[in-house]
Amino acid sequence: MSYHLKSNSYIIELASLEDSSFQDLILTKYANSRKIIIVDENTNEYCLEYLLTSFDFLRDAEVILIPEGEDSKVLDLCAQIWDTWTDYRIERKDIVINLGGGIVSDVGGFSASVYKRGLDFINIPTSLLAMVDASIGGKTGIDLGKYKNQLGVFADPKAVYIDMAFLQTLPIGEIYNGFAEMLKHGLIVNAAHWDELSKLKEVELELTEKHIYTSLSIKNGIVLEDPFELGLRKKLNFGHTIGHALEGHFNLKDPISHGYAVALGILAESFISFKKNFITLSELNEIEKVMISNYESIDLSGENLNEIYQLMLNDKKNEKQKILCVLLVGIGQSVINQEITEQEILESLEYLNRLHHEDETIKR
Ligand SMILES: NC(=O)c1ccc[n+]([C@@H]2O[C@H](COP(=O)([O-])OP(=O)(O)OC[C@H]3O[C@@H](n4cnc5c(N)ncnc54)[C@H](O)[C@@H]3O)[C@@H](O)[C@H]2O)c1
């Protein structure tokens, strides 16, 4: 089975790589270009061989290996990549292939789109999160200190090839990270998708190509309508205002993954939606049940909640010093640009903490 989607200026294919148009694209458009493959430590170990042995034309590709993890999303590392490209005499017509999760597509996409005013790049996502989210939509970005994605550009890949075979080596925790974004897609605009995903008991075994296709169609549909995030696209930030702050807060001491942070952000922002009477208690309970059954609760008792709040003051979605957030107005329905107050944020963090302690009591 294969699925094809058209985005703004590129195609997205969900199929075995060998059955996709990857080879045709390279041999027609980039036959005389140097090929640069960016991998991290894990995709170097688990994914690169499949690519190199499947496609002869990648025999002489230059492989750029970056360290695994969010710490790689920094300007220093991009500068090292640019220096290497200069040493290799990479030219504007050459092609970058990002083989990895969201870190590789963010770093690779950003580095490519800035170097010599823009090299073409192709995304081959290997994590679930990158398949349903990071590899599509044309956003590339790196972090600045503890602030996520503060530097970046909108730059579309030339194509995105999604091959679920890569998921076979992806750790289970990483499957759940991507699953958080899929649940988000359902919650913001598509109740039927949320219902489908809610029913899965063991996500790593039950997730199908169809689920992935629905999720990426949701993201792609939104991006097509609003590529530069002037309105509708902001909905994709549901769970990310509080999620990013939690991620930034823990990043400096005991890092938590992006997907897990988003799952916690979904819970906290659903709680605020309930407190504002936008969703009912039974809707909040339903969301809580699904999220708690898939994600560990978090102990925030030893944390300075005000520090977490302070991080939100720099959120890119803010306007006129106000913290603006996406909130739910039902399951499968959301509204953008909702101001949330310091008190609501602190209460939602206390709610997360309460859930953790209730969870602990139940376990005992
Ligand atoms: N640009 C965007 O639109 C966008 C959207 C969402 C998220 N993001 C960014 O994406 C990043 C998170 O992406 P992620 O969750 O994919 O993280 P990641 O790239 O760090 O991948 C997660 C882990 O899985 C490993 N991995 C990836 N594929 C593998 C495979 N097939 N087998 C074994 N291991 C594999 C990676 O090495 C890493 O250890 C964050 O920095 C986030 O900000 C960007």
PDBQT file of the ligand as one rigid body, heavy atoms in Angstrom, charges set to zero:
ROOT
HETATM    1  N1  LIG A 401      10.272  21.561  12.341  1.00  0.00    +0.000 N 
HETATM    2  C1  LIG A 401       9.117  21.131  12.786  1.00  0.00    +0.000 C 
HETATM    3  O1  LIG A 401       8.068  21.420  12.203  1.00  0.00    +0.000 OA
HETATM    4  C2  LIG A 401       9.075  20.284  14.008  1.00  0.00    +0.000 A 
HETATM    5  C3  LIG A 401       7.861  19.713  14.411  1.00  0.00    +0.000 A 
HETATM    6  C4  LIG A 401       7.853  18.890  15.517  1.00  0.00    +0.000 A 
HETATM    7  C5  LIG A 401       9.029  18.659  16.230  1.00  0.00    +0.000 A 
HETATM    8  N2  LIG A 401      10.181  19.249  15.825  1.00  0.00    +0.000 N 
HETATM    9  C6  LIG A 401      11.429  19.014  16.536  1.00  0.00    +0.000 C 
HETATM   10  O2  LIG A 401      11.772  17.636  16.410  1.00  0.00    +0.000 OA
HETATM   11  C7  LIG A 401      12.587  17.262  17.513  1.00  0.00    +0.000 C 
HETATM   12  C8  LIG A 401      12.109  15.939  18.048  1.00  0.00    +0.000 C 
HETATM   13  O3  LIG A 401      12.110  14.988  17.030  1.00  0.00    +0.000 OA
HETATM   14  P1  LIG A 401      12.257  13.429  17.364  1.00  0.00    +0.000 P 
HETATM   15  O4  LIG A 401      11.337  13.079  18.462  1.00  0.00    +0.000 OA
HETATM   16  O5  LIG A 401      12.194  12.701  16.102  1.00  0.00    +0.000 OA
HETATM   17  O6  LIG A 401      13.707  13.391  18.025  1.00  0.00    +0.000 OA
HETATM   18  P2  LIG A 401      15.096  12.756  17.545  1.00  0.00    +0.000 P 
HETATM   19  O7  LIG A 401      15.444  13.190  16.206  1.00  0.00    +0.000 OA
HETATM   20  O8  LIG A 401      16.058  13.043  18.651  1.00  0.00    +0.000 OA
HETATM   21  O9  LIG A 401      14.796  11.203  17.515  1.00  0.00    +0.000 OA
HETATM   22  C9  LIG A 401      14.481  10.529  18.717  1.00  0.00    +0.000 C 
HETATM   23  C10 LIG A 401      15.509   9.441  19.024  1.00  0.00    +0.000 C 
HETATM   24  O10 LIG A 401      15.269   8.342  18.163  1.00  0.00    +0.000 OA
HETATM   25  C11 LIG A 401      16.475   7.997  17.480  1.00  0.00    +0.000 C 
HETATM   26  N3  LIG A 401      16.056   7.445  16.210  1.00  0.00    +0.000 N 
HETATM   27  C12 LIG A 401      15.452   8.090  15.187  1.00  0.00    +0.000 A 
HETATM   28  N4  LIG A 401      15.087   7.212  14.247  1.00  0.00    +0.000 NA
HETATM   29  C13 LIG A 401      15.478   5.988  14.667  1.00  0.00    +0.000 A 
HETATM   30  C14 LIG A 401      15.350   4.683  14.157  1.00  0.00    +0.000 A 
HETATM   31  N5  LIG A 401      14.685   4.442  13.021  1.00  0.00    +0.000 N 
HETATM   32  N6  LIG A 401      15.869   3.654  14.863  1.00  0.00    +0.000 NA
HETATM   33  C15 LIG A 401      16.486   3.887  16.058  1.00  0.00    +0.000 A 
HETATM   34  N7  LIG A 401      16.604   5.082  16.606  1.00  0.00    +0.000 NA
HETATM   35  C16 LIG A 401      16.108   6.127  15.915  1.00  0.00    +0.000 A 
HETATM   36  C17 LIG A 401      17.256   9.277  17.437  1.00  0.00    +0.000 C 
HETATM   37  O11 LIG A 401      18.629   9.024  17.269  1.00  0.00    +0.000 OA
HETATM   38  C18 LIG A 401      16.964   9.852  18.817  1.00  0.00    +0.000 C 
HETATM   39  O12 LIG A 401      17.736   9.207  19.778  1.00  0.00    +0.000 OA
HETATM   40  C19 LIG A 401      12.480  18.375  18.528  1.00  0.00    +0.000 C 
HETATM   41  O13 LIG A 401      13.661  19.122  18.554  1.00  0.00    +0.000 OA
HETATM   42  C20 LIG A 401      11.328  19.227  18.017  1.00  0.00    +0.000 C 
HETATM   43  O14 LIG A 401      11.463  20.581  18.362  1.00  0.00    +0.000 OA
HETATM   44  C21 LIG A 401      10.232  20.044  14.730  1.00  0.00    +0.000 A 
ENDROOT
TORSDOF 0
